[in-house]
Amino acid sequence: MRRLLDYHVSLPDLMITPVDFEQIEFHPSDEAMRASCTQPFAGYEAGCQNYGRTWSCPPKCPPLDEMKARLKACGAFYIIALRATLPAGFKTSKGKFKNVQAMYKRMDDMLDACLEALLEKIPGSIALFASPCRLCEREGVGPCTCPDVPCRNPSKMHYSLSSHGVDTFATMTNAGIPIETNPEIRVSRIGMLCTVDAIDIDALRTPCEKELTNFH
């Protein structure tokens, strides 16, 4: 495990793990899904700051049953995760905490790039991102229009694991993948690729590693 001593140079570790649909844990209801987004965590006492602020996140995303059915139509599922070691004492140091926030953002950018490359390589696949849709921000047309104006480009909207009602920690546990629920040592940014047919892991890893090197 490489430690991110330099947040602009070092790369996190890539992990790709196949999972069965039965191992994917969904929240039991739309209400439970929304409640999970508003649970406080380190530095965010009101829960996820994207809640209600993007069209791709709860409570603005489609209902749980619709999102669950979208995934069930696929035949193979892969957790795509990036992992990095956290600096000791980051929760009590403003400087370190700021660096960790920057690291989270950078890892999200990396994971987005990996998943976008896989979507391009595997037509008909579905990608679930760690972060909400940031298409408009990246294309320079401004922040998400939510909640005042309809989405500028709904056909290209990126949905997250949370927007599909996936309980990430329970799913990782079901798949036998270690993860810290309140990270102290290692942080993970987690997405998922859903495909019609099974794909060789190396065929998934190669385009992801290529994208990661672009951040080095």
Residue pairs with C-beta under 8 A, 6 or more apart in sequence:
1 13
1 83
1 84
1 85
1 186
2 10
2 11
2 12
2 13
2 84
2 85
3 10
3 84
3 85
4 10
4 12
4 84
4 85
4 87
4 103
7 99
7 102
7 103
7 106
8 106
9 216
10 84
11 110
11 212
11 213
11 215
11 216
12 82
12 83
12 84
12 107
12 110
12 189
13 82
13 83
13 84
14 80
14 81
14 82
14 114
14 205
14 208
14 209
14 212
15 79
15 80
15 81
15 82
15 83
15 177
16 78
16 79
16 80
16 81
16 201
16 204
16 205
16 208
17 78
17 79
17 81
17 175
17 177
18 76
18 77
18 78
18 79
18 198
18 201
19 77
19 78
19 79
19 171
19 174
19 175
20 77
21 71
21 72
21 74
21 77
23 171
23 174
23 175
24 71
24 77
24 166
24 171
24 174
25 166
25 167
25 170
25 171
25 173
25 174
26 64
26 68
26 164
26 165
26 166
26 167
27 33
27 36
27 64
27 165
27 166
27 167
29 64
30 58
30 59
30 63
30 64
30 165
33 58
33 64
33 162
33 165
34 51
34 58
34 59
36 162
36 167
37 47
37 48
37 50
37 51
37 57
37 58
37 162
38 46
38 47
38 48
38 51
39 47
40 46
40 47
41 47
41 182
42 91
42 182
42 183
43 97
43 101
48 57
48 162
50 57
50 131
50 132
51 57
51 58
51 59
52 58
52 59
52 60
52 146
52 147
53 144
53 146
53 147
54 60
54 132
54 133
54 144
54 146
55 61
55 133
55 144
55 145
55 146
55 150
55 151
55 154
55 157
56 132
56 133
56 144
56 157
56 158
56 159
56 160
56 163
57 132
57 160
57 162
57 163
58 162
58 163
60 146
60 147
61 67
61 159
61 163
62 163
64 164
64 165
67 159
67 163
67 164
67 165
68 164
68 165
70 126
70 164
71 77
71 126
71 164
71 194
74 125
74 126
74 194
74 195
74 196
75 195
75 196
75 197
75 198
76 194
76 195
76 196
76 197
76 198
76 199
77 192
77 193
77 194
77 195
78 192
78 193
78 194
78 195
78 199
78 201
78 204
79 171
79 172
79 175
79 177
79 190
79 191
79 192
80 111
80 114
80 115
80 118
80 190
80 191
80 192
80 193
80 204
80 208
81 177
81 188
81 189
81 190
81 191
82 107
82 110
82 111
82 114
82 188
82 189
83 186
83 187
83 188
84 103
84 107
84 186
84 187
85 185
85 186
86 100
86 183
86 184
86 185
86 186
86 187
87 96
87 99
87 100
89 96
90 96
90 97
90 99
90 100
91 97
91 184
100 187
103 187
104 187
104 189
106 215
107 130
107 187
107 189
108 129
108 130
108 131
108 189
109 215
110 189
110 211
110 212
110 215
111 129
111 130
111 131
111 189
111 190
111 191
112 129
112 131
112 134
112 158
113 211
113 212
113 214
113 215
114 191
114 207
114 208
114 211
114 212
115 127
115 129
115 191
115 193
116 127
117 207
117 208
117 210
117 211
118 125
118 127
118 193
118 204
118 207
118 208
119 125
119 127
121 207
122 193
122 195
122 199
124 195
124 196
125 193
125 194
125 195
125 196
126 193
126 194
126 195
127 158
127 191
127 192
127 193
127 194
128 159
128 160
128 161
128 163
128 164
128 166
128 191
128 192
128 193
128 194
129 158
129 159
129 160
129 161
129 191
130 160
130 161
130 189
130 190
130 191
131 160
132 144
132 158
132 160
132 163
133 144
133 157
133 158
133 159
133 160
134 144
134 158
135 153
135 156
135 157
135 158
136 142
136 143
136 144
136 145
136 152
136 153
137 143
137 144
141 152
144 151
145 151
145 152
151 157
161 168
161 190
161 191
161 192
162 168
166 192
168 179
168 190
169 179
169 181
172 178
172 179
172 190
173 179
179 188
179 190
180 186
180 187
180 188
193 204
